[in-house]
């Protein structure tokens, strides 16, 4: 497995080590079921908020609960590996809950980034991050990209030869 992918059990120690080294930790999370340009812009925007970007990836079980049957398209290990090869991503961790609250409590980042489909008031984890003086930042471009839209386009393709 890629060296950037950390186990859930190691998240707390990772956060402690990075903070002791004076690194400003940024956390971003999502399902990342079918990587698209909206994800790239979100993660690049998140990376600009600090020194180290840790990305939380929803487990297969939690994606099914959030998105429904037939999802995820790619298994959690594949989604984590795709994110880990991105230059802007420093670490990736898979989590099983529906929100990132517990991972945030373990990592204790300075910044929690969410995409533009959220506002600071609608981020589910906003109170958790504020608990130790962290802040929420909305990053990426306007929500004009989604895995759902890509799937609809794929389903609508007829007679694809190549």
C-alpha positions as CSV (number, residue, x, y, z in Angstrom):
1,X,0.0,0.0,0.0
2,X,1.2,3.5,-0.7
3,X,3.2,5.1,2.1
4,X,0.9,8.1,2.2
5,X,-2.1,5.9,3.3
6,X,-2.3,5.7,7.1
7,X,-4.4,3.4,9.1
8,X,-7.2,4.8,11.2
9,X,-5.3,3.6,14.3
10,X,-2.4,5.8,13.4
11,X,-4.3,9.1,12.8
12,X,-3.9,10.4,16.4
13,X,-0.1,9.8,16.4
14,X,0.2,11.3,13.0
15,X,-1.5,14.5,14.1
16,X,0.6,14.7,17.3
17,X,3.8,14.2,15.3
18,X,2.9,16.9,12.7
19,X,1.8,19.4,15.3
20,X,5.1,18.9,17.3
21,X,7.0,19.5,14.1
22,X,5.1,22.9,13.8
23,X,3.1,21.8,10.8
24,X,-0.3,23.4,10.1
25,X,-2.6,20.4,9.4
26,X,-5.5,20.7,7.0
27,X,-8.2,18.0,6.7
28,X,-10.5,17.4,3.8
29,X,-12.9,14.5,3.3
30,X,-15.3,12.9,0.9
31,X,-16.4,9.7,-0.9
32,X,-14.2,10.4,-4.0
33,X,-16.1,7.7,-5.8
34,X,-15.2,8.7,-9.3
35,X,-12.4,11.3,-9.2
36,X,-13.3,14.4,-11.3
37,X,-12.1,18.0,-11.7
38,X,-14.3,19.3,-8.9
39,X,-12.4,17.0,-6.5
40,X,-9.1,18.1,-7.8
41,X,-9.9,21.8,-7.3
42,X,-11.3,21.1,-3.9
43,X,-8.2,19.3,-2.7
44,X,-5.8,21.8,-4.3
45,X,-7.7,24.6,-2.6
46,X,-7.6,22.7,0.7
47,X,-3.8,22.2,0.4
48,X,-3.3,26.0,0.1
49,X,-4.7,26.3,3.7
50,X,-1.8,24.8,5.5
51,X,1.4,22.8,5.4
52,X,0.1,19.2,5.4
53,X,-3.1,17.9,3.7
54,X,-4.7,14.8,5.2
55,X,-7.7,13.5,3.2
56,X,-10.3,11.3,4.8
57,X,-12.1,8.8,2.5
58,X,-15.4,7.3,3.3
59,X,-15.3,3.5,3.6
60,X,-17.3,1.4,1.2
61,X,-20.0,0.8,3.9
62,X,-20.4,4.5,4.6
63,X,-20.6,5.4,0.9
64,X,-23.4,2.9,0.5
65,X,-25.2,4.5,3.3
66,X,-24.7,8.0,2.0
67,X,-25.2,7.3,-1.8
68,X,-27.3,4.2,-2.0
69,X,-27.0,0.7,-3.5
70,X,-24.6,0.4,-6.4
71,X,-22.1,2.7,-4.8
72,X,-19.3,3.0,-4.4
73,X,-18.1,2.3,-8.0
74,X,-14.5,1.8,-6.8
75,X,-13.5,0.0,-3.6
76,X,-12.1,2.1,-0.7
77,X,-8.5,0.9,-1.2
78,X,-8.6,2.0,-4.8
79,X,-10.1,5.4,-4.0
80,X,-7.5,5.9,-1.3
81,X,-4.6,5.0,-3.6
82,X,-5.9,7.4,-6.4
83,X,-5.9,10.2,-3.9
84,X,-2.5,9.3,-2.4
85,X,-0.7,9.7,-5.8
86,X,-1.9,13.3,-6.0
87,X,0.9,15.8,-5.4
88,X,-1.3,18.1,-3.2
89,X,-2.2,15.2,-0.9
90,X,0.2,14.3,2.0
91,X,-1.8,11.6,3.8
92,X,-5.0,9.6,3.2
93,X,-7.1,7.7,5.8
94,X,-10.2,5.6,5.3
95,X,-13.0,6.1,7.9
96,X,-16.2,4.2,8.4
97,X,-18.5,6.8,10.0
98,X,-21.0,8.9,8.1
99,X,-19.3,12.1,9.2
100,X,-15.6,12.9,9.8
101,X,-16.2,14.0,13.4
102,X,-14.2,11.1,15.0
103,X,-11.3,11.4,12.6
104,X,-11.2,15.1,13.3
105,X,-11.1,14.5,17.1
106,X,-8.2,12.1,16.6
107,X,-6.2,14.2,14.1
108,X,-7.0,17.7,15.5
109,X,-6.2,19.7,12.4
110,X,-6.0,23.5,12.3
111,X,-8.4,23.7,9.3
112,X,-11.2,21.5,8.1
113,X,-12.0,22.1,4.4
114,X,-15.3,21.3,2.7
115,X,-16.4,21.9,-0.9
116,X,-18.6,24.7,-2.2
117,X,-21.8,22.6,-1.8
118,X,-21.5,23.5,1.9
119,X,-21.4,26.8,3.8
120,X,-19.6,27.3,7.0
121,X,-23.0,26.9,8.8
122,X,-23.9,23.6,7.1
123,X,-20.6,21.7,7.7
124,X,-21.6,18.8,10.0
125,X,-18.3,18.8,11.8
126,X,-18.1,22.6,12.4
127,X,-18.6,22.4,16.2
128,X,-16.1,19.6,16.6
129,X,-13.3,21.6,14.8
130,X,-14.1,24.8,16.7
131,X,-13.7,22.8,19.9
132,X,-9.9,23.2,19.9
133,X,-9.8,26.5,18.0
134,X,-9.7,25.1,14.5
135,X,-11.6,26.6,11.7
136,X,-13.8,25.6,8.7
137,X,-12.8,26.8,5.2
138,X,-14.9,26.3,2.1
139,X,-12.7,25.6,-0.9
140,X,-12.9,24.6,-4.6
141,X,-14.9,26.0,-7.5
142,X,-18.6,26.4,-7.6
143,X,-20.4,23.0,-7.4
144,X,-20.7,22.3,-11.1
145,X,-19.2,18.8,-11.0
146,X,-20.5,15.6,-9.5
147,X,-20.0,11.9,-9.7
148,X,-23.8,11.6,-10.1
149,X,-23.7,13.8,-13.3
150,X,-20.8,11.8,-14.7
151,X,-22.8,8.6,-14.2
152,X,-25.9,10.1,-15.9
153,X,-23.7,11.0,-18.9
154,X,-22.2,7.6,-19.0
155,X,-25.6,5.9,-18.8
156,X,-26.8,8.1,-21.7
157,X,-24.0,7.1,-24.1
158,X,-25.2,4.8,-26.9
159,X,-23.1,2.8,-29.4
160,X,-19.7,3.7,-27.9
161,X,-17.1,1.9,-30.1
162,X,-13.9,3.0,-28.3
